[in-house]
Amino acid sequence: MPVVDLSLVFFSPPFKTKRDRLPHEDFTKLFEGLKAAGMSLQEREGIEEELAELRGMYEPYVRSLSNYLRLSVPHWVPKESLTDNWQTSAWEKRQATEKGGEEEKGDSLHFS
């Protein structure tokens, strides 16, 4: 696993925590979102636990590297809907968000 190799290069041992990056509610949102996007997923008993086991093999290394490199590890499921950079510019109004509202960019020539 490359993340393990990078941890070795940076002398950054794995860091375990009790905080779960993918709690049950987020797993359900992720699973349903992937299905809604057209992915063919197996719905069977124990799939969430299998994913947790796989994540347990690499996430301690990701946490360690994120701490060493001073980077945050994002949530599996975004906490809020954001507009992507390609959807706007400093000189245009932002496009509608998923929530149905419209975000606007000011008339300024600078990003704020």
N, C-alpha and C positions, 0 to 999 in steps of 0.2 A: 504494500500500500504506500503510495507516494507520501501521504501525510506522516506516516511513521518514519520514512526515510528523512523527511525534512526535520522532524523532531530530533532525530539523531544528529543531523548536520548542525543544528542550532543548540545542541545540548539542552533540549527542552523536554523533560520527562512528562509523561501523560499526567493530566490533572483531572481527577474524578470529583464529581459533585453530585449532590442529591437532587439538584434542580433539573427537571425534565424539560428539554427544549421542545418536546412534542407531546404535550398532555393529551388526554383522550379527546377533549373537545376540539383541539386543533387537528388531531389525526382524522377525526370525522369530517371536518371542514375540508382538509386536504384531499381525502379520499373522494368525497362528493364532488369537489371541484374538478378533480382529474376525470372522474366519470362524466361530468357535464361537458368537459372539453373534448370528449370522444375517446378517451383511453379505455381500452378493454382491461379491466382489473378483475382479479379473482376475489370473490366474496366468500371467504371461508373462515372457519373458526381458527383463532390463533394468529391471524395475519399481523395484527398490531404488535403482538409479543415477538413475532419473528423479526419485524422491522426494528423493534427496540433492541433485540439481541445484536443485529447487524450494526446498528448505530453505536452500541456499547463497545464495539471493536475499534471504532475510529474517532468517535467524538471526544474522548479524553485527550487525544493528540491534537485535535482541532482546537479545543479549549486552551491547551498549553501553548500552541503556536499563536493563537489569537492574543493571548496575554503577552507573550514574548514580543510579537510584532505590533502590539498596541492597536489591534483591529477588533472590531466587534463582530460577533457571529450572529447573523440575522436569524429571526424567527423563521420557522418553517412556513407559517401562514402569516402574511402581513397583518398588522394590527389595524391599519387604516388603508383606505384606497388612495393611492397617489397618482399623479399624472406623470407619465414618463417624459424624459427630456425631449424625445423626438416629437412629442405632441405639441410643443410650444417653442417659442423663441422670445427673446427680450422685446421684440417689436410687434408681437401678435397677441391676440387674446388666447387664453388657454381653451382647449377643447373641453367638451362636457366630460364630467367624471362619471364613474360607474354608479354613483349615488344619484345621478340625474341632475345634479346641480352644475353650474358652470363656474369654473375658476377663472379669474381675470388677472392679467398682468398689467401693471400700470403703464402709463405713457412714457416712463423713464427709458433712457437708452442703456441703462445698466441693470444687471440682474440684481434682485434684492433678496 
